[in-house]
Amino acid sequence: MANKTIGSVMIREIIRMKNKGLSNNKVSQSLGKSRTTIIKYLTAFKESGFDYKELLELSDTDLSELFEIQEAIVVSDRDTVHLELYAYFPYSEKELKRVGVTRHILWKEYKQKHPEGVMYSRFCFHYSKWIQKSLGYMPTVYKAGDKLFIDYAGKKLHIIDKETGEIKPVEVFVATLGASQYTYVEASFSQKVPDFLNSIQNCLRFLQGVPACIVPDNLKSAVTKSNKYEPFINEQFASFASHYDTSILPARPLKPKDKSLVEGAVNITYTRIYAALRNQEFYSIQSLNAAIKVQLSTYNNTAFQKKQLSRTELFLEIEKEALRPLPAALYELREYKTATIQKNCHVYYAPNKNYYSAPHGFIGKKVKMILTQNVVEIYHANSRIALHLRSRKPYAYITVKEHMPVSHIYNSNWSPEYFVSWAERMGPSVKECIEKILQRKQYPEQSYKSCIGILTLAAKTGKERLNNACTRALAYEAIGYNQIKNILERGLDSQVVSPELLVPMPIEHENIRGSKYYA
């Protein structure tokens, strides 16, 4: 005598027939099961608190987990199965999830303990009968640390805006490991790339490790273009995977078995988390996630149906050690820009209005800029050709001297003293302008070019006009080649600069006491 369970397909058929109003005898005759077995399942359905329509909405995995009821089967004398063999199968199921473990290895261990036991072919035959969960379907065995399945729940949770009372729906991210089915759940504001990657990153921190592969559904934040053989991975997601040294294997379109594990976790999330939180109100995403964390802990620590281990225990026993270590730093979101290397060996980044150098051999080439909060990388043909600290200062030149060609490196006679001496011959205001430009923290050649541009204007306008233009530029704190050139072209150098602009005036205000107060 041995035991097996009715599969989820059979369970679903019982529910479907009872939902149509068929009698227990009709259901028994149609399915070829005893009336006693049908009554056992009907009793379990009633105790679950769900009606038939709600049960039909559950996945096969969820149904199996909720309603695994053992049904006795008789084993013929010819196929006599030793009790110790079936007692060995729960251990075998767990061990097969470990990397490198096969049925043949487990059979040899079994034979060492039970020399009189069955041969390998009969071992596999009886194990397949024992592990089978539904008619004609053999569940996939996932190796520890191999796959993390991720998806978003179809039904949303919500938070309430304290000020307006508006109910705001939020997305629910669900992830589960293949071998232990250890699960992570988190609410987020959207499925867009920043929220999507942040949820995965939080999940990996929760697991304290990285799986060999992440299996997402074909949502836009993960896959820009789905394909059965070579889907196009979102550039940010691919960069994220590279940072965590893992791979992306999107579920195939119209292949529900590729993501059945996480879909089962989503359905159980509805019953274990959504239902538990249904009467609570949350006014922030943080408080909602704190409540989810409590329910998630209970879910992971609850033993599987017909198994003595919980998801947490199985994770700690076989899967945690199989995960790769986390990188020291968190992943930073990246911004991608295409640019052309200019003749001055720099690329221009418009949002911050600054310039970054690249090797002179790439002048005129199209390059890709990848920017994080702290660094700027420049790539050509998938090879990095430059790396800089990111600047937020407008019009700054961030330059590596080695990037510049020999012909562009400033003349050996050029120096700050050289340009100050030249400017002094033009007038005191010109000298002051040049000194201020030289004091700016930028690459020397860029400063020298600005100085040359200003000083050579005297050849067209004369020293006096240039000095007057520099006086006006200093008064308005608009010091630069383009500003001074603009003053000269518009004839503004001939206008007298108001003395108030040259000497700072004291601020007069009714709330300021002034010097008389202290006399």
C-alpha positions as CSV (number, residue, x, y, z in Angstrom):
1,M,0.0,0.0,0.0
2,A,1.3,3.5,-0.8
3,N,0.0,7.0,-1.0
4,K,-0.3,9.6,-3.8
5,T,-2.3,12.8,-4.3
6,I,-4.9,13.8,-6.8
7,G,-3.5,16.3,-9.3
8,S,-4.5,19.9,-9.6
9,V,-6.3,19.1,-12.9
10,M,-8.5,16.6,-11.1
11,I,-9.1,19.1,-8.2
12,R,-10.2,21.8,-10.7
13,E,-12.6,19.3,-12.4
14,I,-14.3,18.5,-9.1
15,I,-14.7,22.3,-8.4
16,R,-16.0,22.9,-12.0
17,M,-18.6,20.1,-11.9
18,K,-19.8,21.1,-8.4
19,N,-20.1,24.7,-9.5
20,K,-22.4,23.5,-12.3
21,G,-24.6,21.8,-9.7
22,L,-23.7,18.1,-10.4
23,S,-24.3,15.6,-7.6
24,N,-21.5,13.8,-5.8
25,N,-22.4,10.6,-7.6
26,K,-22.2,12.2,-11.0
27,V,-18.8,13.7,-10.2
28,S,-17.6,10.4,-8.9
29,Q,-18.7,8.5,-12.0
30,S,-17.4,11.2,-14.4
31,L,-13.9,11.3,-12.9
32,G,-13.6,7.6,-12.0
33,K,-12.9,8.4,-8.3
34,S,-14.7,7.0,-5.3
35,R,-17.5,8.9,-3.7
36,T,-15.5,9.0,-0.5
37,T,-12.6,10.7,-2.2
38,I,-14.9,13.3,-3.7
39,I,-16.4,14.0,-0.3
40,K,-13.0,14.5,1.3
41,Y,-12.2,17.2,-1.2
42,L,-15.6,18.9,-0.9
43,T,-15.0,19.0,2.9
44,A,-11.6,20.7,2.3
45,F,-13.2,23.2,-0.1
46,K,-15.8,24.1,2.5
47,E,-13.2,24.6,5.2
48,S,-11.1,26.9,3.0
49,G,-13.8,29.6,3.2
50,F,-13.8,30.1,-0.6
51,D,-16.7,29.5,-2.9
52,Y,-16.4,27.5,-6.1
53,K,-16.0,30.6,-8.4
54,E,-13.1,31.9,-6.2
55,L,-11.4,28.5,-6.2
56,L,-11.6,28.3,-10.0
57,E,-9.6,31.6,-10.2
58,L,-6.6,30.1,-8.3
59,S,-3.7,28.6,-10.2
60,D,-2.9,24.9,-10.4
61,T,0.1,25.4,-8.0
62,D,-2.1,27.1,-5.5
63,L,-4.8,24.5,-5.7
64,S,-2.2,21.7,-5.2
65,E,-0.7,23.5,-2.2
66,L,-4.1,24.2,-0.5
67,F,-5.8,20.8,-1.2
68,E,-3.2,18.0,-1.3
69,I,-5.1,15.1,0.2
70,Q,-3.6,11.7,0.1
71,E,-5.5,9.0,-1.7
72,A,-4.6,5.4,-1.1
73,I,-3.6,3.2,-4.0
74,V,-2.9,-0.5,-4.1
75,V,0.5,-1.6,-5.4
76,S,0.5,-5.0,-7.1
77,D,2.8,-7.8,-5.8
78,R,4.8,-7.5,-9.1
79,D,5.5,-3.9,-8.4
80,T,5.9,-4.2,-4.6
81,V,7.5,-1.0,-3.3
82,H,9.4,-1.1,-0.1
83,L,8.2,1.4,2.5
84,E,11.8,2.6,3.0
85,L,11.9,3.6,-0.7
86,Y,8.9,5.9,-0.5
87,A,10.2,7.2,2.9
88,Y,13.4,8.1,1.0
89,F,11.7,10.2,-1.7
90,P,11.1,13.4,0.4
91,Y,14.8,13.5,1.0
92,S,15.5,12.9,-2.7
93,E,13.2,15.7,-3.7
94,K,15.1,18.2,-1.6
95,E,18.5,16.9,-2.6
96,L,17.8,17.1,-6.3
97,K,17.6,20.9,-5.9
98,R,21.2,21.0,-5.0
99,V,23.7,21.7,-7.8
100,G,25.2,18.6,-9.3
101,V,22.9,16.1,-7.6
102,T,21.2,13.6,-9.9
103,R,18.8,10.7,-9.5
104,H,21.6,8.2,-10.1
105,I,23.7,9.7,-7.3
106,L,20.7,9.4,-4.9
107,W,19.9,5.9,-6.1
108,K,23.5,4.8,-5.3
109,E,23.1,6.3,-1.8
110,Y,19.8,4.5,-1.4
111,K,21.4,1.2,-2.4
112,Q,24.2,1.6,0.1
113,K,21.6,1.9,2.9
114,H,19.3,-0.7,1.4
115,P,21.3,-3.3,-0.6
116,E,18.1,-5.3,-1.2
117,G,16.3,-2.3,-2.6
118,V,15.1,-1.8,-6.2
119,M,17.3,-1.2,-9.2
120,Y,17.8,2.2,-10.8
121,S,15.1,1.9,-13.4
122,R,12.5,1.0,-10.8
123,F,13.8,3.7,-8.5
124,C,13.1,6.3,-11.2
125,F,9.8,4.8,-12.1
126,H,8.4,5.0,-8.5
127,Y,10.0,8.4,-7.9
128,S,8.2,9.8,-11.0
129,K,4.9,8.3,-9.7
130,W,5.5,9.8,-6.3
131,I,6.5,13.3,-7.4
132,Q,3.9,13.7,-10.1
133,K,1.5,16.5,-9.1
134,S,-1.1,16.4,-11.9
135,L,-2.2,14.1,-14.7
136,G,0.5,13.9,-17.4
137,Y,2.5,16.8,-15.8
138,M,5.9,16.5,-14.1
139,P,7.0,19.6,-12.2
140,T,10.4,21.1,-13.1
141,V,13.2,20.6,-10.6
142,Y,15.0,23.8,-10.1
143,K,18.6,23.8,-8.8
144,A,19.5,25.8,-5.8
145,G,20.7,29.3,-6.6
146,D,19.8,28.9,-10.2
147,K,16.7,31.0,-11.0
148,L,14.8,33.9,-9.5
149,F,11.4,34.4,-11.0
150,I,9.9,37.9,-10.9
151,D,6.6,39.4,-11.9
152,Y,4.0,42.0,-10.9
153,A,0.6,41.1,-9.4
154,G,-2.3,41.7,-11.7
155,K,-4.4,43.2,-8.8
156,K,-3.0,46.3,-7.1
157,L,-3.0,47.5,-3.5
158,H,-3.5,51.2,-2.6
159,I,-2.5,53.9,-0.3
160,I,-4.4,57.0,0.8
161,D,-3.3,60.6,0.3
162,K,-3.5,62.2,3.8
163,E,-4.2,65.7,2.4
164,T,-6.7,64.9,-0.3
165,G,-8.1,61.5,0.8
166,E,-7.4,60.3,-2.8
167,I,-6.9,56.6,-3.1
168,K,-3.7,55.9,-5.1
169,P,-3.2,52.4,-6.6
170,V,0.3,50.9,-6.2
171,E,2.0,48.0,-8.0
172,V,3.0,44.9,-6.2
173,F,6.3,43.2,-7.1
174,V,6.7,39.5,-6.4
175,A,9.8,37.3,-6.7
176,T,10.4,33.7,-5.8
177,L,13.4,31.4,-5.9
178,G,13.1,28.2,-8.0
179,A,14.5,25.6,-5.6
180,S,13.1,26.8,-2.2
181,Q,10.2,29.0,-3.4
182,Y,11.5,31.6,-0.9
183,T,9.4,34.6,-1.8
184,Y,9.8,38.4,-1.7
185,V,7.0,40.9,-2.1
186,E,7.1,44.7,-2.3
187,A,4.8,47.6,-3.2
188,S,6.1,50.3,-5.5
189,F,4.6,53.3,-7.3
190,S,5.0,52.0,-10.8
191,Q,6.5,49.4,-13.1
192,K,8.9,51.9,-14.7
193,V,12.6,51.2,-14.9
194,P,13.7,53.1,-11.7
195,D,11.0,51.4,-9.5
196,F,11.5,48.1,-11.3
197,L,15.2,47.9,-10.7
198,N,14.9,49.3,-7.2
199,S,12.5,46.4,-6.3
200,I,14.8,43.8,-7.8
201,Q,17.8,45.3,-5.9
202,N,15.8,45.3,-2.6
203,C,14.9,41.7,-3.3
204,L,18.6,40.7,-3.8
205,R,19.4,42.4,-0.5
206,F,16.6,40.5,1.1
207,L,18.0,37.2,-0.2
208,Q,21.6,38.3,0.7
209,G,22.8,36.9,-2.5
210,V,22.5,36.8,-6.3
211,P,21.0,33.9,-8.4
212,A,22.7,32.7,-11.6
213,C,19.6,33.9,-13.6
214,I,16.7,36.3,-13.3
215,V,13.5,35.3,-15.1
216,P,11.2,38.2,-15.8
217,D,7.9,38.4,-17.7
218,N,8.0,40.4,-21.0
219,L,7.2,43.8,-19.4
220,K,8.7,46.9,-21.0
221,S,11.1,47.7,-18.1
222,A,12.7,44.3,-18.7
223,V,12.3,43.6,-22.4
224,T,12.1,46.2,-25.1
225,K,11.2,43.7,-27.8
226,S,10.1,40.2,-27.1
227,N,11.3,37.3,-29.2
228,K,11.1,33.5,-28.8
229,Y,14.9,33.1,-29.3
230,E,16.7,36.4,-28.6
231,P,14.6,39.0,-26.9
232,F,16.0,42.5,-26.6
233,I,16.8,43.3,-23.0
234,N,16.2,46.8,-21.7
235,E,19.6,48.6,-21.6
236,Q,19.3,49.6,-18.0
237,F,18.3,46.1,-17.0
238,A,21.2,44.6,-18.9
239,S,23.6,47.0,-17.1
240,F,22.0,46.1,-13.8
241,A,22.5,42.4,-14.5
242,S,26.2,43.1,-15.4
243,H,26.7,44.9,-12.1
244,Y,25.3,42.0,-10.1
245,D,27.0,39.4,-12.3
246,T,23.8,37.6,-13.2
247,S,22.0,36.7,-16.4
248,I,18.5,37.7,-17.8
249,L,16.3,34.9,-19.2
250,P,12.9,36.4,-20.1
251,A,10.0,34.0,-20.1
252,R,8.9,33.0,-23.6
253,P,5.7,34.6,-24.9
254,L,2.7,32.4,-24.6
255,K,4.6,29.8,-22.5
256,P,2.9,30.0,-19.0
257,K,5.0,27.1,-17.7
258,D,8.1,29.4,-17.9
259,K,6.7,31.6,-15.2
260,S,4.2,29.2,-13.4
261,L,6.2,29.3,-10.2
262,V,6.0,33.1,-9.7
263,E,2.4,33.2,-10.9
264,G,1.6,30.6,-8.2
265,A,3.4,32.9,-5.7
266,V,1.3,35.8,-7.0
267,N,-1.9,33.9,-6.4
268,I,-0.9,32.8,-2.9
269,T,0.1,36.5,-2.2
270,Y,-3.5,37.4,-2.8
271,T,-4.7,34.9,-0.1
272,R,-1.9,35.3,2.4
273,I,-1.1,39.1,2.1
274,Y,-3.9,40.9,0.3
275,A,-6.6,39.2,2.4
276,A,-4.7,39.9,5.6
277,L,-4.4,43.6,4.8
278,R,-7.8,44.2,3.3
279,N,-9.3,46.0,6.4
280,Q,-6.2,48.2,7.0
281,E,-5.5,51.7,5.7
282,F,-2.1,52.9,4.7
283,Y,-1.0,56.5,4.1
284,S,2.5,55.9,2.7
285,I,4.3,53.3,0.6
286,Q,6.7,52.8,3.6
287,S,3.9,51.8,6.0
288,L,2.3,49.5,3.4
289,N,5.6,47.7,2.8
290,A,6.2,47.4,6.6
291,A,2.9,45.6,6.8
292,I,3.6,43.4,3.8
293,K,6.9,42.4,5.4
294,V,5.2,41.1,8.5
295,Q,2.8,38.9,6.4
296,L,5.6,37.8,4.1
297,S,7.6,36.5,7.1
298,T,4.6,34.5,8.2
299,Y,4.1,33.1,4.7
300,N,7.8,32.1,4.3
301,N,7.9,30.5,7.7
302,T,4.8,28.4,7.3
303,A,5.5,24.8,6.4
304,F,4.6,23.5,2.9
305,Q,1.5,21.3,2.7
306,K,2.5,17.6,3.4
307,K,6.1,18.7,4.1
308,Q,7.7,19.5,7.4
309,L,10.0,22.2,6.0
310,S,9.0,25.9,5.4
311,R,10.3,28.1,2.6
312,T,12.6,29.8,5.0
313,E,14.1,26.6,6.3
314,L,14.5,25.2,2.8
315,F,16.2,28.4,1.7
316,L,18.6,28.4,4.6
317,E,19.4,24.7,4.2
318,I,19.9,24.4,0.4
319,E,19.7,27.7,-1.4
320,K,21.3,30.5,0.5
321,E,24.8,29.1,0.2
322,A,24.3,28.5,-3.5
323,L,23.7,32.2,-4.2
324,R,26.5,34.4,-5.4
325,P,27.8,37.1,-3.1
326,L,26.4,40.6,-3.4
327,P,28.6,43.3,-4.9
328,A,30.0,45.9,-2.4
329,A,28.2,48.8,-4.0
330,L,24.5,49.3,-4.9
331,Y,23.7,49.7,-8.6
332,E,23.3,53.3,-9.7
333,L,20.8,54.2,-12.4
334,R,22.5,55.2,-15.6
335,E,21.7,57.8,-18.2
336,Y,22.6,57.0,-21.8
337,K,23.5,59.7,-24.4
338,T,24.9,59.6,-27.9
339,A,27.5,62.3,-28.8
340,T,30.2,63.2,-31.3
341,I,33.8,64.0,-30.2
342,Q,34.5,67.5,-31.3
343,K,37.7,68.9,-32.8
344,N,38.8,70.1,-29.4
345,C,38.7,66.4,-28.2
346,H,35.7,66.8,-26.0
347,V,32.1,65.7,-26.0
348,Y,29.4,68.1,-24.9
349,Y,26.8,67.1,-22.3
350,A,23.9,69.5,-22.8
351,P,21.9,69.0,-19.5
352,N,24.8,70.2,-17.4
353,K,26.4,72.3,-20.1
354,N,29.9,70.9,-19.7
355,Y,32.6,69.1,-21.7
356,Y,34.4,65.8,-21.2
357,S,37.6,64.8,-23.0
358,A,38.2,61.7,-25.1
359,P,41.4,60.5,-26.9
360,H,42.2,62.6,-29.9
361,G,42.2,59.5,-32.2
362,F,38.4,59.4,-31.9
363,I,37.7,63.0,-33.1
364,G,34.6,63.1,-35.2
365,K,33.4,59.6,-34.0
366,K,30.0,58.9,-32.6
367,V,30.3,57.7,-29.0
368,K,28.0,56.6,-26.2
369,M,28.1,58.5,-22.9
370,I,27.0,56.6,-19.8
371,L,26.4,58.8,-16.8
372,T,25.7,57.9,-13.2
373,Q,25.4,60.3,-10.2
374,N,29.2,60.3,-9.8
375,V,31.0,59.3,-13.0
376,V,30.9,59.7,-16.8
377,E,32.0,56.9,-19.1
378,I,32.6,57.3,-22.8
379,Y,32.4,54.2,-25.1
380,H,33.2,53.6,-28.7
381,A,32.3,50.3,-30.4
382,N,31.5,48.8,-27.0
383,S,35.0,49.7,-25.6
384,R,35.4,52.3,-22.9
385,I,37.8,55.0,-24.1
386,A,37.4,57.6,-21.2
387,L,36.3,57.8,-17.6
388,H,35.7,61.0,-15.7
389,L,34.3,62.2,-12.4
390,R,31.0,63.9,-13.1
391,S,30.8,67.7,-12.9
392,R,27.7,69.8,-12.2
393,K,29.4,73.1,-13.0
394,P,28.1,74.7,-16.2
395,Y,30.6,75.3,-19.0
396,A,33.3,73.3,-17.2
397,Y,35.9,71.4,-19.2
398,I,36.9,68.0,-17.6
399,T,40.1,67.1,-19.5
400,V,42.7,64.5,-19.3
401,K,46.0,65.9,-20.7
402,E,46.9,62.6,-22.4
403,H,43.7,62.8,-24.5
404,M,45.0,65.9,-26.3
405,P,47.2,65.6,-29.4
406,V,50.7,67.1,-29.3
407,S,49.8,69.8,-31.8
408,H,47.0,71.0,-29.4
409,I,49.0,71.0,-26.2
410,Y,49.6,74.6,-25.3
411,N,52.8,76.4,-26.3
412,S,55.6,75.8,-23.8
413,N,56.0,79.6,-23.5
414,W,52.4,80.0,-22.3
415,S,51.9,80.4,-18.6
416,P,49.6,82.5,-16.3
417,E,52.4,85.1,-15.9
418,Y,52.7,85.3,-19.7
419,F,49.1,86.2,-20.2
420,V,48.9,88.6,-17.2
421,S,52.0,90.5,-18.5
422,W,50.3,90.7,-22.0
423,A,47.0,91.9,-20.5
424,E,48.8,94.5,-18.3
425,R,49.9,96.3,-21.5
426,M,46.2,96.6,-22.6
427,G,44.9,98.2,-19.4
428,P,44.1,97.5,-15.7
429,S,40.6,96.1,-16.4
430,V,41.9,93.8,-19.1
431,K,44.5,92.5,-16.6
432,E,41.8,91.9,-13.9
433,C,39.6,90.0,-16.4
434,I,42.5,87.8,-17.4
435,E,43.5,87.1,-13.8
436,K,39.9,86.0,-13.0
437,I,39.8,83.7,-16.0
438,L,43.1,82.1,-15.0
439,Q,41.8,81.5,-11.5
440,R,38.9,79.4,-12.7
441,K,39.5,75.7,-12.0
442,Q,39.6,74.3,-15.5
443,Y,42.1,72.7,-17.8
444,P,45.0,75.2,-18.6
445,E,44.6,75.0,-22.3
446,Q,40.9,76.0,-22.1
447,S,41.8,79.1,-19.9
448,Y,44.6,80.1,-22.3
449,K,42.4,79.9,-25.3
450,S,39.9,82.2,-23.6
451,C,42.7,84.6,-22.7
452,I,44.1,84.6,-26.3
453,G,40.6,85.3,-27.6
454,I,40.1,88.3,-25.4
455,L,43.6,89.8,-25.9
456,T,43.5,89.5,-29.7
457,L,40.3,91.6,-29.8
458,A,42.5,94.6,-29.3
459,A,43.9,94.2,-32.8
460,K,40.4,95.1,-34.2
461,T,39.2,97.6,-31.6
462,G,42.3,99.0,-30.0
463,K,43.5,98.8,-26.4
464,E,41.3,101.6,-25.0
465,R,38.0,100.1,-26.3
466,L,39.0,96.6,-25.0
467,N,39.9,98.0,-21.6
468,N,36.5,99.8,-21.4
469,A,34.7,96.6,-22.5
470,C,36.5,94.7,-19.7
471,T,35.5,97.4,-17.2
472,R,31.8,96.9,-18.1
473,A,32.2,93.1,-18.0
474,L,33.7,93.3,-14.5
475,A,30.9,95.6,-13.4
476,Y,28.2,93.1,-14.5
477,E,30.3,90.0,-13.5
478,A,30.1,88.7,-17.1
479,I,33.7,87.8,-17.7
480,G,34.4,85.7,-20.8
481,Y,35.4,85.9,-24.4
482,N,31.8,85.8,-25.8
483,Q,30.5,88.4,-23.3
484,I,33.4,90.9,-24.0
485,K,33.1,90.4,-27.7
486,N,29.3,91.1,-27.5
487,I,30.0,94.4,-25.6
488,L,32.3,95.6,-28.3
489,E,30.1,94.5,-31.2
490,R,27.1,96.4,-29.7
491,G,29.2,99.5,-28.8
492,L,28.4,99.2,-25.1
493,D,32.0,99.9,-24.2
494,S,31.4,103.6,-25.0
495,Q,28.7,103.9,-22.4
496,V,29.7,105.1,-18.9
497,V,29.4,102.4,-16.3
498,S,27.2,103.6,-13.4
499,P,29.4,104.1,-10.2
500,E,26.8,102.1,-8.2
501,L,27.9,99.0,-10.2
502,L,31.5,99.5,-9.3
503,V,31.1,100.2,-5.5
504,P,28.7,98.0,-3.6
505,M,26.0,100.2,-2.0
506,P,24.7,99.5,1.6
507,I,21.4,97.8,1.7
508,E,18.6,99.9,3.0
509,H,15.5,98.2,4.6
510,E,13.1,99.0,7.3
511,N,14.2,95.9,9.3
512,I,17.9,96.9,9.1
513,R,18.9,99.2,11.9
514,G,22.0,100.8,10.3
515,S,25.0,102.5,11.8
516,K,23.1,105.4,13.4
517,Y,21.4,102.9,15.8
518,Y,24.8,102.1,17.4
519,A,26.0,105.7,17.5
